[in-house]
C-alpha cells in the first residue's frame, strides 16, 4: 500500500464534511427519510437508474450461501446493510460520515441489538481489521478515491471471496454537471473508463478474476478470489 497517502487527508475530510451534511437528502433517494419532490422523482426515474441496477447486482451476488460475512465500505445510510442483514448475512458497515452512520444505525437497530450488525466510523485505509470478510461491497465509494490501487491492495488482505464494486463512468453531460456541483461543495469526484478499470485490474493481477458490467452511468465490477 502507498503510505504517502496520495488520496490526501484533506480530500478525505472534504468528503466526510459533504456527506455528513448530505445524509438525509442522499438517503431519501431510497425512500427512507425525506419526502421526494417532483424534480427529485424525475431525476430518480431517468438519471439514477444505475443506482437501482447496482443495488440489484449486489443482492444477487451476495445471496450465495458461501457469502456469510460482508464488509460494506462507504456504507452511507445503511441501505445495503439493511438489505444484506435481512438476507441473514453478518454485516459490518464503515463510513467516514457520522451523519450517514447515524441513519444506518437507526435503520438496522434490531440487527445491532442481536449482534448481527456493527458499524465503524473511519476511513477505510485508516482502519485495520482483525478478521477477514467473505465479501466486500464498495458501491458509490470509488467516486471519491484518488488512488484506487491503495484500496485494492488493502482489500486483498481484508476480503477472502468476492468484491462487488461500482465506478462512475467518464463522459456525458450529467457526469460533467455532477462534477461541477460537487466541486462547488468542495467534494472531490473521480470518473473511470472501461480502459481505466482494465488497467487497474491488470496491475493487481485480477484481470482473469474480474467481470466488468456496464450499467447505465456506472460500471459494476465483480472480482472473485
C-alpha positions as CSV (number, residue, x, y, z in Angstrom):
1,X,0.0,0.0,0.0
2,X,1.2,3.5,-0.7
3,X,1.8,5.1,2.7
4,X,2.4,8.5,1.2
5,X,-1.5,8.8,1.2
6,X,-1.9,10.3,-2.2
7,X,-5.6,10.3,-1.7
8,X,-4.8,13.1,0.8
9,X,-6.2,13.7,4.2
10,X,-7.7,17.0,3.1
11,X,-9.8,15.3,0.4
12,X,-10.9,12.7,2.9
13,X,-12.1,15.4,5.2
14,X,-13.9,17.2,2.4
15,X,-15.8,14.0,1.5
16,X,-16.7,13.5,5.2
17,X,-18.0,17.0,5.6
18,X,-20.0,16.8,2.4
19,X,-21.8,13.5,3.2
20,X,-22.3,14.4,6.9
21,X,-24.5,17.3,5.7
22,X,-26.0,15.5,2.8
23,X,-27.0,12.4,4.7
24,X,-30.8,12.8,4.8
25,X,-31.1,14.1,1.3
26,X,-29.0,11.2,-0.1
27,X,-30.8,8.5,1.9
28,X,-34.2,9.8,0.7
29,X,-33.4,8.6,-2.8
30,X,-34.1,5.1,-1.5
31,X,-37.3,6.3,0.2
32,X,-36.1,6.2,3.9
33,X,-36.1,9.8,5.1
34,X,-37.2,13.0,3.4
35,X,-40.2,13.0,1.0
36,X,-39.0,13.3,-2.6
37,X,-40.1,16.3,-4.6
38,X,-41.3,16.0,-8.2
39,X,-38.0,17.1,-9.6
40,X,-36.1,14.6,-7.5
41,X,-38.5,11.8,-8.5
42,X,-37.9,12.7,-12.2
43,X,-34.2,12.5,-11.6
44,X,-34.5,9.2,-9.8
45,X,-36.5,7.7,-12.6
46,X,-34.5,8.8,-15.6
47,X,-31.0,9.6,-14.4
48,X,-30.4,7.4,-11.3
49,X,-31.3,4.1,-12.9
50,X,-27.7,2.8,-12.3
51,X,-28.2,3.2,-8.6
52,X,-31.0,0.6,-8.7
53,X,-29.1,-1.7,-11.1
54,X,-26.0,-1.8,-8.9
55,X,-28.2,-2.4,-5.8
56,X,-29.9,-5.4,-7.5
57,X,-26.5,-6.8,-8.6
58,X,-25.1,-6.6,-5.1
59,X,-28.0,-8.5,-3.7
60,X,-27.9,-11.1,-6.5
61,X,-24.3,-12.0,-6.0
62,X,-24.2,-11.7,-2.2
63,X,-27.1,-14.1,-1.9
64,X,-24.7,-17.0,-2.5
65,X,-24.7,-19.3,0.6
66,X,-20.9,-19.2,0.9
67,X,-21.1,-15.4,1.5
68,X,-21.8,-15.2,5.2
69,X,-19.9,-12.0,6.3
70,X,-19.9,-8.7,4.4
71,X,-17.9,-5.6,4.8
72,X,-19.8,-2.6,3.4
73,X,-17.2,0.1,2.8
74,X,-18.7,3.6,2.4
75,X,-22.0,2.1,3.8
76,X,-23.7,5.5,3.9
77,X,-27.2,5.4,5.4
78,X,-27.2,1.6,5.6
79,X,-29.4,0.8,2.6
80,X,-27.2,-2.1,1.5
81,X,-26.5,-3.1,5.1
82,X,-30.2,-3.4,5.8
83,X,-30.9,-5.5,2.8
84,X,-27.9,-7.8,3.5
85,X,-28.9,-8.2,7.1
86,X,-32.4,-9.2,6.1
87,X,-30.8,-11.9,3.9
88,X,-29.2,-13.3,7.0
89,X,-25.7,-12.0,6.5
90,X,-23.3,-10.8,9.2
91,X,-22.6,-7.2,8.2
92,X,-20.0,-4.6,9.2
93,X,-20.6,-1.1,7.8
94,X,-17.8,1.5,7.6
95,X,-18.1,5.2,6.7
96,X,-16.3,8.4,7.3
97,X,-19.5,10.5,7.6
98,X,-21.0,10.3,11.1
99,X,-24.4,11.6,9.9
100,X,-24.6,8.7,7.4
101,X,-23.8,6.2,10.2
102,X,-26.5,7.6,12.4
103,X,-29.0,6.8,9.7
104,X,-27.6,3.3,9.2
105,X,-27.8,2.6,12.9
106,X,-31.4,3.8,13.2
107,X,-32.3,1.7,10.2
108,X,-30.7,-1.5,11.5
109,X,-31.1,-1.2,15.2
110,X,-32.6,-4.6,15.8
111,X,-29.7,-6.2,14.0
112,X,-27.2,-4.3,16.1
113,X,-29.0,-5.3,19.2
114,X,-28.8,-9.0,18.3
115,X,-25.1,-8.8,17.3
116,X,-25.6,-9.3,13.5
117,X,-24.6,-5.7,12.6
118,X,-21.8,-3.4,13.6
119,X,-20.5,0.0,12.4
120,X,-17.2,1.7,12.2
121,X,-16.6,5.5,11.9
122,X,-13.4,5.7,9.9
123,X,-11.8,6.0,6.5
124,X,-11.1,2.5,5.1
125,X,-7.4,3.0,4.6
126,X,-7.0,4.2,8.2
127,X,-8.8,1.2,9.8
128,X,-7.1,-2.1,10.5
129,X,-9.3,-5.2,10.8
130,X,-8.6,-8.3,12.9
131,X,-10.7,-10.5,10.7
132,X,-11.4,-11.3,7.1
133,X,-14.8,-10.9,5.5
134,X,-16.2,-13.2,2.8
135,X,-17.4,-10.2,0.6
136,X,-16.6,-6.6,0.3
137,X,-19.2,-4.1,-1.0
138,X,-17.9,-0.8,-2.4
139,X,-20.8,1.0,-4.1
140,X,-20.6,4.7,-4.6
141,X,-17.2,4.6,-3.0
142,X,-14.6,4.9,-5.7
143,X,-16.2,8.1,-6.9
144,X,-14.2,9.9,-4.2
145,X,-10.9,7.9,-4.2
146,X,-7.9,9.4,-6.0
147,X,-5.7,6.2,-5.8
148,X,-7.9,3.1,-6.1
149,X,-4.8,0.8,-6.1
150,X,-4.2,1.7,-2.5
151,X,-7.7,0.4,-1.7
152,X,-7.3,-2.7,-3.8
153,X,-4.1,-3.7,-2.0
154,X,-5.9,-3.5,1.3
155,X,-9.0,-5.3,0.0
156,X,-6.8,-8.2,-1.0
157,X,-6.0,-8.7,2.7
158,X,-9.4,-8.0,4.2
159,X,-11.7,-9.9,1.7
160,X,-11.4,-13.6,1.1
161,X,-14.0,-14.4,-1.6
162,X,-15.6,-11.6,-3.5
163,X,-15.6,-7.9,-4.2
164,X,-18.7,-6.1,-5.5
165,X,-17.8,-2.5,-6.6
166,X,-19.2,0.4,-8.7
167,X,-17.3,3.0,-10.6
168,X,-18.8,6.1,-12.2
169,X,-18.4,6.4,-16.0
170,X,-16.4,9.2,-17.5
171,X,-18.1,11.5,-20.0
172,X,-21.5,12.8,-20.7
173,X,-23.4,15.9,-19.8
174,X,-24.7,14.5,-16.5
175,X,-21.3,13.5,-15.4
176,X,-20.0,16.9,-16.1
177,X,-22.9,18.5,-14.3
178,X,-22.3,16.4,-11.2
179,X,-18.6,17.2,-11.2
180,X,-19.4,20.9,-11.2
181,X,-22.0,20.5,-8.5
182,X,-19.6,18.6,-6.2
183,X,-16.7,21.0,-6.9
184,X,-18.9,23.9,-5.7
185,X,-19.3,22.0,-2.4
186,X,-15.5,21.2,-2.3
187,X,-16.1,17.5,-2.7
188,X,-13.6,15.6,-4.9
189,X,-15.0,13.3,-7.7
190,X,-13.3,10.8,-10.0
191,X,-14.6,9.1,-13.1
192,X,-13.4,5.9,-15.0
193,X,-13.4,4.5,-18.4
194,X,-13.5,0.8,-19.1
195,X,-9.9,1.0,-20.2
196,X,-9.0,2.6,-16.8
197,X,-10.7,-0.3,-15.0
198,X,-9.0,-2.9,-17.1
199,X,-5.6,-1.3,-16.4
200,X,-6.2,-1.2,-12.7
201,X,-7.4,-4.8,-12.5
202,X,-4.4,-5.9,-14.6
203,X,-2.0,-4.1,-12.2
204,X,-3.5,-6.2,-9.4
205,X,-3.3,-9.4,-11.4
206,X,-7.1,-9.6,-11.1
207,X,-7.9,-9.4,-14.9
208,X,-8.9,-13.1,-15.0
209,X,-10.9,-13.0,-11.8
210,X,-12.9,-9.9,-12.7
211,X,-16.1,-9.1,-14.6
212,X,-16.9,-5.5,-15.7
213,X,-20.6,-4.9,-16.3
214,X,-21.9,-1.8,-18.0
215,X,-24.9,-0.4,-16.0
216,X,-26.0,2.9,-17.5
217,X,-23.9,5.6,-15.8
218,X,-21.7,3.2,-13.9
219,X,-19.5,0.2,-14.3
220,X,-20.2,-2.6,-11.9
221,X,-17.1,-4.8,-11.2
222,X,-17.2,-8.2,-9.6
223,X,-13.9,-9.8,-8.5
224,X,-13.9,-13.5,-7.3
225,X,-10.8,-14.6,-5.4
